Structure formats: C-alpha cells, structure tokens
Amino acid sequence: MSAARPFTPLRTLAALAALPLLLTACGYGSESTDDDQRTGVAADAEKLSADEVRIGYFPNLTHATALVGVQEGLFQKELGGTTIKASTFNAGPSEIEALNSGSIDIGWIGPSPAINGYTKADGKNLRIIGGSASGGVKLVVNPDKIKSEDDLKGKKIATPQLGNTQDVAFLNWIAEQGWKVDAQSGKGDVSVVRSDNKVTPDAYKSGSIDGAWVPEPTASKLVADGAKVLLDESDLWPDKKFVITNIIVSQKFLKEHPDVVEAVLRGSVETNKWINANPEEAKASANKALEKLSGKALPDEVIDPAWKSITFLDDPLASTLDTEAEHAVKAGLLEQPNLKGIYDLAPLNKVLKAEGEAEVDDAGLGTE
C-alpha cells in the first residue's frame, strides 16, 4: 500500500442539498444536560451587556478547552459579573438545535455539524469564531487480524456515525487507497460499520468489528483493550494539523453582545495558553470535569495517550474545514455547499492582537 498522501488545498465550495448527514464527531456523556456551573462570580463584579452566557460542549477530551476553562474559572474571570450557564451534549445535531432555538449562545463543536448547521440554515444561524483543538483521531485495529494497511480489505471498521467527521475522513482515505465502498450502506472492499463511540469498545471486544477510525478517548480505550494504532489521522494533513473542534456562536448573540463573545474568546485563549503551559495539571482538570459530568474519570492508560495526541490551539484551521467539506462532497454525502461567511474571526483576532499573538486566517470563508 502506498504511503498516505497529504491533502491538497481546495477552492471555496458552492451550494448544498439539504442532507442531514454531517453529524457529530465524538462522544462520551449524556444528551443535553444542564450543568449550571455559575460559580466564582465576585459580588461586586461588573456585568457585561448580558446577564449570562449559555455555552455548550461535549464531555469529551477534544472539548477540553471548555471543560478546563469552566472547571478552572478562566472563562468566568474574563466575564466579570456575567455568569456562565453550561450545558453538555452528546451529539452535534442536538447542540446545533439548541443554538438555533436560543437555548445556548456559544458552543464547542466538530467541523461536520458546524458545516451542516450553517448550510441547512442558509448561512443565517451561526458563525465559527475560533478554534479549540486539532488531532486526536486514530485508526486502531485488531493486531491479530490486521498487520498493515493492506490487511484492511475485507475487514469491518467502525466509524461513529454516517457522515460524521471521522466517517467522512475514513471514506476519503479508503478512496485514496483505490478501494470502493458505498458511502450510504458502508458495504464494499472495506465494511464501514457505523457505531456509537460508547458501544464501539464492546463491539471490538466481542469481535463484531476489526478496528475503528475514531476520536479520543475512544481510540485509546480500544488500545487499552488490546487494539493497536495503525494510523494517526494527523499524519495525513499538512503540518499534521486539522480541525477537530471549533467555537461557534449564534449570529443574533454575536450582534447583540459582542463584548460577551470577546470575553469568552479571551477565556478560551487564556485556557489554551494554560493547558499548553501546564499539560499535566490541565489533563487532571479535564478528567475531574469529565468525572463530574459522566460520573467516571478516565483511567491513566486511556487519558495519558489520548491527551498527548490532541493539540489545543486558537486557530480554527479554516482551510482544513474546507477540505473536510470537499471530502464529504467526493464521498457523495454532500452537494457542494456555499461556506462563504461561515467564519467571523475579527473578535478572535482582536483578542490575539492584544495578547501579542499572530492573527489567524479564514481561508477566504469569512464574512467580508
């Protein structure tokens, strides 16, 4: 089998059929639970233009910026007297629905649901305002059955959901190897089995799948159960970076409360800075937050390798979102969407400039 080839840059995409296929990336945790973590507000703290900001994210390591930022009070510090109301979700579509209905104002979410949410609303509901994480996705396999990439042919490999971020990436990778798979059914030279991340480890242990293309911590949980890493998706991308988590905001909230949005972005930038400067403390903080939300902390043999494979950053890596959308088009899961205007990075770049950091680029998909 040939070595993995880097993805090529693409043109801006142009119009979408309403396919509810691009779903979420990850998932341990419960469906839309209200965690109400409004704590640490000083009595004399001055409010911004809103009394509260409602944020949403997944109880998942790839959303650790939100987990740690809330846990350590780093968002609240920037918000002053404006309080945080945090809710967690277990699927991208439900988080987009919450944003559309006004139940949340700002969310951490994967690229595919952001694309789908934006295009289904004709570009009128959300903007991507920042990045949060890159990486943390691996192809892990049963080493007794699969020794090399060539051995994947004829095997059953799980992805989280039809059309989700990892499903699209795996279908694209299969096509680059010259194999044929029907995207809808998953049948072909490789059998693509859509399996919720919460049940994939049991499916692996039972032998009903031979491996999985999944995000962390599911990948490391499978490794703890005896699987081996065959491929890290980061190795397929230029500079080994690709977006796995974005920050989105309701356009209405962005227009009405730009000061609150800017404060949340400052909190995100400060949180990522703290995570990268204190990786062990940050890992412990994220695990403590996961324990609160799901009732169970991740064991060391799972969280340690998972944490190392995720990069926390402010850049939304816009060109890679464009590429991921093109992969969905090539797989036949999506007609070419018009992503122009999906980004508004002006608030983030204002924050980064104040911090003395380099501005980030919207890959031609910004509001101007």
N, C-alpha and C positions, 0 to 999 in steps of 0.2 A: 504494500500500500504506500502511496506517495505521502510525503510529509505534508502536514497541514499548511495551507496557503493563507497568507494574510488577506483580510477583506479589502476590497477596493473602495475608494471614495465613490459616492453617488450624487446624482442630480437631486434637486428638490422634487419631492413626489407630488403628484397632481390629482386626484379625485377619488372618492371612496364609495363603495357599495355598503349598505348598512348591514354589515356582518357582525353579529355579537360574538366574535370568536376570540379576539385578543384578550385573554383573561389575565389572571394574576401570576406572580412569579413564585410565591413561596407559601409556606405556612404552618407553623405550629400556632395554636391559640384558638380562642373562641370567636364566634361570629358577632362582630359589632357589640362589644361590651363596653359600658360606660365606666371608666376607671376613676373619673373625677378626682384628679390629683392636684387640686387647687390648694397648694400649701406653700409656706415660706414667703408670704406676702407681708411686708412690713406695714404696720398700722398707718404710718404716715406716708407711704409710698404714693407717688403721684400717678394717676391713671393716664393712659394714652387715650386715643379717640374712641376706643371701645372698652366696655366694662370687662369683657372676657374674650378670649380667642379659643375656638374649639379646634383641636388638632386630632388627626387620625393617623394611625400607623399599625403595622403588624407586630405581634410579639415574636420577632424573628431577628436573628443576628444581622441580616442585611439592612435592618432598620435601626441599627444600634445608635445612630446619631439621635434619633428621637428617644429611644429607651434611656440612654445615658443623659441626654440633655434634660429630660424631665426628672429622672432619678437624682441627679446632682444639683438641680435647681438652676442650671445655667440659662435656661430659657426665661425662667421667672425673674432672674436678676436683670435681664435686659428689658423685660416688660414692665417693671416697676409695679404699679398698683393694678394693672390689667392682669387678670388672672387667667390661668390655663385650665381648660377642661379637656381632658384627653380621653379618647375612645380608641379601642383596638378592633381590628378587623381581621378576618381570616381569608378574605378573597377580594381581589381588586374591584370587580363589578359592584360589590356592596359598598366599598369605600367611595367609588365614583357616584353611586346613587345617593350616598349621604352628602357628598359635596354638592350635587345638583339640587338636592332638597333643602340645603341650608343647614343640615344637621352638623356639618363640620365646615370650617373655613379654609383650613390648610391641611395637606396630607402628605405623607411619605408613601410612595407607591412605585411599582415597577414600570418599565417603559411601555409594555404592551397595553395594559389598561389605561395608561395616560393617552396613548395614541388612539385607542378605541373610544375612550370617553370624549376626547376632543372632536374626533371626526363625526361621531354619531350625533353630537350636538351642533354640528356645522360650525365648529370653532367658537362657540358663544358661551361656553361654560367655564373653562379653566385656562390657566397658563402654567407652564413649567417655569419656576422662578429660581431653581438651584439644583445642584447635585447633592448626593449624600454618600453613595457607595459605588464601588466598582469591583467586579470579580465575584469570587465566592460561588462559582458554578463548576461542577466536575462531572465527567463520565466515569462512573465507578462500576466495576464488573466482577463477576464470579471468576476468580483466577483459575479454578479447576476447569472451566469451560472456555474461557477467553484468555488467550496469552498475548494476542496482538490485535490491531485494528482489523486485520483480515478475518479474524475469527468471529467478528460481529455478524457476518452474513448468516442468515437463518436463525439468529437468536432473538429473544424477547427483551426489549429495553424499554424501561418506563420513563415517561415524562409526566410532569404534574397535571397538565390539562391540555385538551385540544386547543391549539392556537395560542397557548401562553408563551411567555418569553423563552423558556427553555425548550418547549416543544418546537417552536419556530427555528431556534438555533440548531437543534438536532436534525430536523428535516433538511435544513440548508447544508449541514455538514455531510449528511448522507448523500445528498445530490452531488456534492463536490467529490465524493469518492466514486461517483459513477453508478451508484445503486438507485433502484427505483422503488418508491413507496407511495401508495395512495395516501395523501395527507388526511383525508377525512376518516377513512377506516383504519389507517395505520398499518395496512397489510402490504407486504412487498418483500424485497430482498432482506430487509430487517423488519421485524414486527415491532411497531411502536405502540406500547401499552400505556394508555392514559390512567394514571394512578395518583390519588391524593397523597401528598407527601407524608401525611400522618399514618397512612397504611402501607406505604412503599417498603419500609423495613420488614414488616411482617410478610409481605409478598415475596421479598428477597429470601427471607429465612425459609419460607415454605417451598421455594424453588419454582414458583409460578412466573418469576422474571429472572433474567440472567444478568441484569445490571440496570443502571438508571442514569439519565442525564438530569441532574437535579442541583438545586442551590443548597447552600449551607443553612442549618446544620445537618440536613438530611444526608448529604454526601458523607460527612464524617461519621454519622450514625451507622451508615451502611458499612463503612470501613471498619468500625468497631465490631460489626457483626461478621467480619471476615472478607469483605469485598476489598478490591484493590483499585487505586486510581489509575485509569488508563489514559486519561486526557484531562487537562485543566483548560477550560474554555479561554482563559486569559491568554494562553499561548497562540490563539488563533487571531488575535487582534493586534493592530499596530500599537507599539508601546505597552502591550499587554494590559490595556485599559478598555473597558466597555461599561456602559451604564447598567447598573442593576437596580438602583433606587434613585428616584427623582423627588423633588419637593414641588407640589402643585398647590395652587390657590384658586379659590373662586374669583372670577373676574369681578363680580359685584363687591366682594370683600376687599379686593386689591384697590378698586376705585374709591371705596368709601373709607378705608382705613389703611392708607399706605404707611403710616407711622408704625402701626402694629405689625404689618408684614415685614417692614425693615427690622423691627426689633426681633422678630422670630428668626430672620436670616442672620442677624448678629449673633443670636444664641446658637444657631446651627454652626456658624463659622467658629465661634469660641469652643463649642463642644468638639468639633472635629480636630481643632488645634489641641485640646486637652487629651482626646483619645490618642492622637498620634504621639504626643509627648509622654503619655503615661499609659502605655498599652496594657500592662498587667492590671493596674487599678481599673482601667476602663473596661477590660474584659470581665472583671469581678462585678463591676457596677451593672453591666449589661445582664450578666447572669442573675444577679439579685433582682433586677427588674423582671426578667423572664419568670423567675420563681414566684414573684408576686402575682403576675398575670396568669400564668398557666398552672401554678401550684407545684411546679417541679423544675429544679435547676438542671442544667445540662452537666453531665459528668465530665471530668477533666479530659478523658480520652476522646470526647466529642468536641468540646468547646475549644480546646487548645489548637488542633489543626484547623478547625473551621475559622477561628478568629484570625489566624495567620494568613488565610487566603483572601481576606476581604481588605480592600483599601478604602479608607474613609477620606473623602475629598469634597470640595465645594463646587468644582467644575461639573456641570451636568453632562459633559462629553456629548454635545449635541450631534456631532457627525455620526456617532455610533447609534443613536436613536434613529436617525435617518436610515442608516444601514439596516438596522433591525426591522424597520418597516418594509424596506425593499425585500428582505428575505421572506417576509410574510406574503408579499406580492408574488414572488417567484415560486413559493410553495403552493400558490393557488388559494390561500386562505383570506386574501385581501385584495381588493382592487386598489389601484394607486390612489392614495389619499393626498389631499392638499394640507400639508403640515405648516404652511406659512402662517406665522403668528402664534404658533404653539408656545414659543418662548417669550418671556419678558425678563431679561436679565439685568435691566437697569438698576433695580433695587439692590441686587446682589453685588453688582459692580461698584455701586456707591459704597457699600459696606467694605468690600475688598480694598478699594482705593484708600479708605480711611485707615485700614489696617496696614497699609503699605504693601499690599499683595497685588499680583498681576490680575488684570481683568480677564474674564472668561468670554468665550465666543459662542454665538448662537447658530453657527453653521448656515447662515442665511435664512433661518427659520424664525426670526424674531418679528416683533410687532411693527417694526419700521422697515 
